[in-house]
Amino acid sequence: MRAPLRQSPYAEIQATFLVRTGGAFHSTLDVDRPSVRIASVTGAAYDLWLERNIRYAEIVRARSLDECLRVFEDQELDALAGLRPRLLSDVQQVPGTRILDGCFATVAQAIGTPKSNLVGVKVLQSVIDEIIRARLMESLINKYEVHGLSAVVPIAPRL
């Protein structure tokens, strides 16, 4: 089986941390400290980022999003790594928590098709280019008030 061809992303989802209110964390950079324990879902795109970039904090992994939230609560971990849209619901379930501003990584959202599908590749890229040019994703994100998702914006042509 051939690997799919990666297309240009049309949106990005922010990865950040849920932390306890009143803690010492003011930004995502504050989380990577000795004795800090971070809950994360094994194999998630943001977990791979943490694995490659966290130097001092301990990453405590879970198999699913729900399990990760339980581990964060039951083991009284310092931070819960996740995608902002999910963390927005988690913060409602766990009193005394907040979501840090900013993000430590973003997860690009794209559509792909097998490389052998040359017509499909061209059509998909054309559709994605038009979605970006027309700012359709940006419009939909605003219309439905989706938080933690950013539309890719058109690059201004060079003059």
Disulfide bonds with the S-S distance in Angstrom:
none
